[in-house]
């Protein structure tokens, strides 16, 4: 009886190990399936002096930045404005 229990536990452990190994494949990110191949964004969350939650999104390809604030009451992002960083930084840093 003791041998039967040990063999059963070994078989169960091998089955669990096989299940873990089968599930270890890294899934491909959905956005990298070819839909957004040419995009490169950087996002930064910040809190302004007035304790407003702000999200800055920079599109590296077009060098534009958008600022959005998070409205806690409606739980929605609202646009604050956009900047063209190429124009803003042109001629600086010389």
C-alpha atoms as one frame of an Amber mdcrd trajectory, in Angstrom:
protein
   0.000   0.000   0.000   2.846   2.371   0.844   4.525   1.683  -2.510   1.236
   2.430  -4.318   0.951   5.842  -2.616   4.551   6.738  -3.498   4.087   5.716
  -7.130   0.816   7.682  -7.294   2.503  10.811  -5.852   5.393  10.503  -8.303
   2.979  10.188 -11.242   0.940  13.186 -10.031   4.119  15.271  -9.607   5.332
  14.323 -13.088   1.931  15.312 -14.502   2.065  18.663 -12.711   5.619  19.233
 -13.929   4.575  18.480 -17.508   1.670  20.918 -17.173   3.964  23.647 -15.873
   6.482  23.045 -18.660   3.732  23.157 -21.295   2.457  26.482 -19.942   5.870
  28.143 -19.810   5.809  29.297 -23.419   6.011  33.087 -23.543   2.926  34.502
 -25.234   3.499  37.169 -27.864   2.235  40.619 -26.915  -0.947  41.508 -28.764
   0.316  44.916 -29.924   3.335  43.357 -31.619   1.286  41.241 -34.030   1.893
  43.733 -36.824  -0.767  46.306 -36.007   1.490  48.847 -34.282   4.917  47.901
 -35.635   6.105  51.427 -36.411   5.102  53.183 -33.183   7.331  54.244 -30.337
   5.697  56.012 -27.409   6.920  57.099 -23.997   4.390  57.736 -21.231   5.064
  59.461 -17.922   2.582  59.918 -15.108   2.981  62.958 -12.864   1.201  64.934
 -10.196   1.104  68.687 -10.661   1.301  71.310  -7.906  -2.498  71.342  -7.705
  -2.497  67.570  -6.965  -3.927  66.849 -10.417  -2.921  63.517 -11.937  -1.387
  64.143 -15.363  -0.273  61.768 -18.113   2.305  62.912 -20.671   2.569  60.871
 -23.882   5.438  61.482 -26.307   5.269  60.077 -29.835   8.941  59.589 -30.659
   8.338  59.292 -34.422   6.488  62.599 -34.841   8.186  64.239 -31.819   4.884
  65.436 -30.413   3.767  65.406 -26.791   0.219  65.256 -25.467  -0.775  66.078
 -21.901  -3.910  64.570 -20.395  -5.400  64.954 -16.924  -7.330  62.292 -15.085
 -10.715  63.431 -13.809 -11.321  61.465 -10.615 -15.077  62.123 -10.600 -15.801
  60.859 -14.130 -12.797  58.471 -14.199 -11.842  59.719 -17.668  -8.786  61.257
 -19.286  -9.276  64.810 -20.527  -6.926  66.486 -22.971  -4.905  69.446 -21.687
  -2.850  70.207 -24.766  -0.256  69.166 -27.319   3.265  70.366 -28.068   5.500
  69.896 -31.084   8.824  69.080 -29.430  10.787  69.423 -32.671   9.692  73.061
 -32.909  10.121  73.713 -29.182  13.719  72.437 -29.096  14.890  73.540 -32.531
  18.162  75.468 -32.324  18.674  74.796 -28.609  21.525  72.924 -27.040  24.281
  74.454 -29.162
